[in-house]
């Protein structure tokens, strides 16, 4: 049997709107009941766990780097002769993985459909491993930055492929919960990074151990993804687009679906594959992909929804509020805020708890209620922060409450739901490229807001700047209310057919 993620090219004969050679029924699919899938929870967990480790490593990098920069600059604990770094040097260490992720997102846009979701995650795990190794063993500053960029490439690929793989392989009943749980893993990684970093911050060359600690996780991720099967939906897309032997790809997709669902699926796997094939042919997935099509029709609508969500996710101030949380608390008069590590751990635990709440309720309440409720809380918190800096500087409790409200509301709305929506809203044959653009928007907006916060704060003052973020949050509420659809309980093909 041919490698399911590198099919040899051969033509697939089309039969009207349906793909006759693949062996599916030719009758059009009429109205049907909401899909119910039989699955083993253990099998579904494995299909989620290994891709989600890519998010864990992303979060760990954020937490560990906040502590690593302290150690690298210390003459006592750096363990190097080049510890005397400039502000630009420290900025390159801190943001090196972020800019690497930007480049990784561009690469993902061009190679994702060729590699497939599984192989893209295997490549991401390899880049994580190489990047962590190069960073931990770096003999000089230049090699350290190279390692940070390589690790960032892995972040870009993993954050692109993991939501797609989880969304395409998860049973529709728990798809929202599993994709949202990836955000939980990102936050868990941040807390782990802060915790490990705080233990090693006063160890000679402790920064090397901080970065090196991510290597075993990268190895586990790579082995796990090698063991997991390809996405059945990606295989069927290859089949109907003529990128391999159609019948062979269909049989491989059935085998992959059986592995992903476990014994619970019984003999229903061929029927489920036939349903997906019919729905794919009905929504025109067999057409060849063109670059211009990304900005027209269904994909443009999906790009507007997904790209808009991840843009508002960042320009409502999320990077600034989190990165400057310690200084916010310190300016509010709390002396403990001078210890950035402890403050970060506290906020990380809060983020972890609230993300867990979102995971538990997303498939019951739906995406829109969580977004509308959470972003409303974000809006209130931003105006409270602005008011504190302008009018209420004698009431430090206002700033603390606003900060905690912001973190909590973000983690039940934009945090998990943004990644969830971009993983399920794009048409299958354009999902790789569409999600690549959305991830690129996410990282670019993150970098822009992070870079612009300090000069804008100096120019306008913190109060005015938080008011501006609040006004943007109001616009995001309008966007969510009028543009973002509800996708709870729908299969990916139904989302494309009924919403787009």
N, C-alpha and C positions, 0 to 999 in steps of 0.2 A: 504494500500500500504506500502511496506517495506521502511525503511529509505534509501534514495538513496545513502547515503554515508556510509552505513554500511550494504551492501547486504548480505543476508544469502546465503551460498554456495549451489549451485546445478549445475549439469552438463548441458552443452550446447552442443547439437549435431551439429557437423560440417557437411557441405555438400560440399565436395571438398574444394575449396579455399574460399567459401562463407558460411556465417552462415545462414543456412536454417531456423532454429527455430525462428530467430529474425524476419523473414517475409520480407526480402528484395528481390529484383529481382535477379535472378541467372545469368542474362546475364552479361558478362564481360563489364566493363566500357571502352569505346573506347575514342579516342581523344575528348576533349571537350573544349568549349570556356572558356576564363578567367572568374572566378566566379564573379557574381554580387549578392550581398545580400541585401534584403530589410530589413531596420531596422529603429527603432525610435531613434533619436539622444539622447533623454532624457533617454531612457532605457539603451543605450550603455554607457552613462555618469555615471549612477548609478553603473553599473558593473565595471567601472574603478575607481570611486571615493573612495569607501570604501577600496579596496585592496591598493590603492595608499596612503592612510593614514598611512600604515605601513612604506612607504618610508619617509613620512613627519616626523614621529616620529624618524626615524633613523637620518635624517638630523638635527632635533631639538636637539637631544642628542649631536651631534658634536658641534653645536653652543653654547648650554647652558653650556656644560662642560668646554669650554674654559673660560667662565666667572665664573663658580661655583668654580673652583680651586682657583681663586684669592680670593674669599670671604671666602672659607674654611680655607685658610692659614692666614687670617687676624685676629689679636688678638682683633681688635675692632669690626669686623662684623661677625666673625665666629659663635658666640653664643654657642661655645662649649669650653670645657677645654682641648680638644685634638687637637687644631689648629696647634700646632708646629709639622708639618709633615716633614718627610725626602723626598729626591728626589724619592726614591723607592715608598713611600706611595703615592705621587702625581701621579707617573707613573701608579700605580694600579688604582687610581680613573679615570685617563684619558683613559687608555687602557682597563679597566675592561670590558666595554661593547663590545669592539672589540674581546677580547678573549672569552667572553661569546658567541658572534656571531659565532666564530669558532666552539665551542662545539655545538651550535644550528644547524650549517650546517651539522655536523656529525649526529646529531639526525634526521635531515630532510632526510638524505640519507636513513635511515633505516625505517622511519615511514611514509614518504610522500605518497607512493602508497596505504598504508593501510588507512590513514586518508582521502585522497582526498584534493584537493586544498582549498576548502571552509573551511573545518574543521581545516586544518593546520593554516589558517589565523585567525580563531576564537581562537585557542590555542595561537597564537602569540599575539593577542590583550590582552588575559588574562595575559600572561607573561609581556607584556608592563605595564599593570595596576599594577600587583603585584610588579614588579621591581621598578617602580616609587614610589609606596607607601612605600616600605621598605627603599628605598634610602632617601626619604623626611623625614621619621620619625626615621632614624637611630640614636640610642642612643650612638653609639660608631663607631670607624673607621672600625672594622671588619664587623659589620652589613651593613655599607655603601658599602663596597666592595661586599658583598653578593648581595645587591640590584642591584649594577652595573652589576654583572654577570647575574642575572635573567633577567634584561632588555636586556642584550646582547643576551640571548637565544631567546627572542622575535624577535630581529633584524635578527638573523640567519634564523629563520623560515619564517619571513615575506619577507625577501629578496629572499628567495627560492620560496615561494608559490605565491607571488603577480605577478611576471612576467608571470608565467605559467597561472594563472587564467585569467589575462587580455588578454594574447595572445590567449588562447583557447576559450574565450567568445566574443572577439571583432570581428566585421565584417572585412573581409580581406582588404577592401578599406581603413580603418583607423587604422588597427592594429599597424602599425609602429608609427603613431602619438600618440596613447594611451599609448603604452609601453614606448615610449620616454618621454611622459608627466609624467610618474612616476619619472624619473630623475629630472624633473622640480619640483616635489613635494619634493624630497630630498633636493634640493637647497633652495626651499621656506622654508622648515623646518630649514635649517641652518641659513638663514637670520632671521627667527623668533626667533631662539635660541639666536643669537647674540643680536638682538634688546631687547628681554625680559631680557636677562642677563645684558645688559648695564643699564637697568632701575633698576635692583635689586642688582647690584654689591656693592652698598654702603648702603644696608639695612641689619640690623642685622638678621642673619640666612637666608639671601637672597638666599643662595644656596638651601635651602629646598624648597622654593617657585619655584625656577627655575625648579627643577626636578618634583615637584608636579604639575606644570602647564601642563604636558603631560598627566595626568590622564584622563581629560575629553575627549581628542582626542582618547585615547585608548578605552574608553567606547563607543564612537560613532562608532569607527571601528568595535568593537565586535557586537554591535546591527545591524549595517549595513550588516555585513557578515552573521549574523544569518538570516536576512531577504532575502538576495540574494540566488538564487538557486545554486545547484551544477553545475560544468562544464559539459555540455552535452557530450563533448568528453571523459571525464573521465568515465562517466556513460556507454558510449558505449564500452569503453575499458573493463570495468568490464563485460559487456554483452558478448562480443566475446571471453573473456578469461574464461567464465564459473563461474564468481564470483557472481552469483545471478540469479534470474529468468530473462531470456533474454527478453521476451516480455514485462514484467513489467518495466524493466530498459529502454527499448526502449521508452515506452510510457512516462515514467518519463523524459527522455531526451527531448522528444518533448515538454512537458509542460515547462521544464526549458528553452528551446530555445525560446519559445513563450514569456516567461517573460523577457528574455534578449534582444529580438528584438522589443517587443511592438506590437501594433496593425498593424504596417506596414508590418509584415511578412505574415499576412493574413492566407490563407490555405496552404502556401508553406512549413510550418515547417516539416510535415512528409516527403516530398520529399527531403528536405535538409538533414534530418537525414539519409534517405536511401543513399544519395550520400556519406555522411561521412562513413557510414557502409561499402559500397562497396569499397571505397578507402582504408579504414583500412584493409579490408580482402585482397585486392590486394597486399598491401605492407607487409603482414605477421604479422599483429599486434596480431593475435590470439595465437601466439606461447608463451609458458611460458617463463618468464624472468629468466635468470641466471646471477649470478654475473660476470662470465667470459665474457659474451656477451658484457658487457659495454666496454670492451677493444678489441673488434673485430668488423669487418664489418662496418655497418652504424654508430653505436654509436661511434666507435673509430674515424671515420672521423668527426662526429659531435663534439666529445670531443676535437679533435685537433683544430677545428675551434673556438668553444666557449671558451675552456680553454685557447687557445693561445691568443684570444682577451682580456680576462680579466687579463691574466698574463701581457701582454704588457701594458694594461691599468694602471697597478700599477708600473711595473719596469722601465717605462719611467720617473719616478720621481714624479708622481702626488701627493702622500702623502707628500713628502718632500717639493715640491714647494709651496703647499698650507699651510702646517703646519708652514713653516718657511718664509712665505711671509712678515710678519712684520719685521723680522730681515733682510731680503733682502732689503726692502725699507729703513730701518734704516741705513744699511751699505752704501746705495746709497746716504746718506746725507739728507734724508727727516726727519726732527725732528718729524713730525706728526706720523711717523711710530712707535714711542715709545708707542703710544696708540694702543695696539693690537686690542682692540674691534672695534675702528673706522675703522682701516684698514680692518679688517675682514668683516665688514658690507659693505664697498665699494666693495671689491672683490666679496662678496656674491651677491650684486645687479648686477654686471657684469655677474656673472655666471648665474643668473636668466634670464637676457635678452638674452644671447647667447643660453641658453637651449630652451627658447621660440622660437628663430629662427629655431633651429633644429627641434622642434616639428612641426612647420608650413611647413617645406620643405621636411621632411624625406620621405613622401609617394609620393612626386612628383619627387624628384631627385634620390631617392634610397639610399641604405645603403653604397655601395662601394664609390660613389663620395664624400659623406660626410666624410667617413673614410680617404680616400686618401688625400683629400684637408685639412682636419683638422689636421691629423697627420703630413703632410708636414709643416704646420704652427708650430706645436709643436716642430718639429726637428729644424727649424730655431730659434725658441725662446730659446731652450736649448743651442745651439751653441753661441747665442748672450749672454746669461747669463755667459757661460764659458769664453767667450772672455772679458766680462766686468771684471770679477775677475782676469784675467791674464794680460790683456793688456790695458783695457779701464777704469781704475778706476777713471780717471778724467772726465768721461762722465756718470754721474749717470742716465741721461735720458735713456741711453741704457738699463740699468737694469729694469727701470720702464716699458719701452715699451715691453721688452722681457717678463716680468712677466704678463702684461696685455694680450699680444699676446698668451702666453701659456694658461692662464685661458680661454680666448675666444675660442681658437681652440679646447681645450679639451672638452668644453661643446657642441660643434657641432659635435664631433666625438666619442672618446672613452667613454665619459660620458654617453650619452643616447644610442648610438648604441651598445655598449658592452652588456648592459642589454637586449636590444631588440633582438640581435642575439642569445643569449643563451636561450631566451624564445621560439624561433621559430625553431631552427635548429635541436633539438633532436627528434628522433622518439617518438611517443606518449607513447608507453608502457615502454620506457626507459627514458622518459622526466624527471620524478621525480628524479631518481637516477643520471642521467647525469647532470641535472642542479644543483643537490646537490654538485657534484664534482666541477663544475664550480664556484659555490658560495664559496666553501671551498678554492679553488685556489685564488679567489679574496681577501678574508679576510686574508688568510695566507700571500700572497704577500704584501698586505697593511701593515700588522704587521711587516714583515721582512724589508721592505724599510724604514718604520718609525723608527724602532729600529736601523737600520744600518747607517742611514744618518749622525748622529752626530759623531760616531767614524770614519767613512770613510772621513768625512769632515775634521776632525782633522788630519787624516793620510795623505790624498792626497791633501787637499785644495779644496775649493769650485769650483774653475775653472776647475780642472781636473775632479772632480766628475760630474759636469754638462756636460762636454764633453762626459763622459762615458754614461750618460743618453741620450745624443744626438745620440751617436753611436747605442744605443739600439733602439732608435726611428727610425733610418734608417733601422735596421733589421725588425722592425714592419711594415714599409712601404712595404718591400719586401714580408713579410708574407701576408699582406692584398692583395697585387696585385696578388699573385700567388695562394693563398689558400682560401681566403674568397669569397663566392659566393654572387650574388645579389638575394634577396628574395622578392623584392618589387612586390606587386600585386598577389602573389601566396598564395593559401590556405596552411594551415599547412600540409595537406596530400600531396599536390602537391610538396611542398618543399622536403618532404621525398622521394617521388617517382621520381622526376625529377632531384634533385640535389644530394641526397645521394645515 
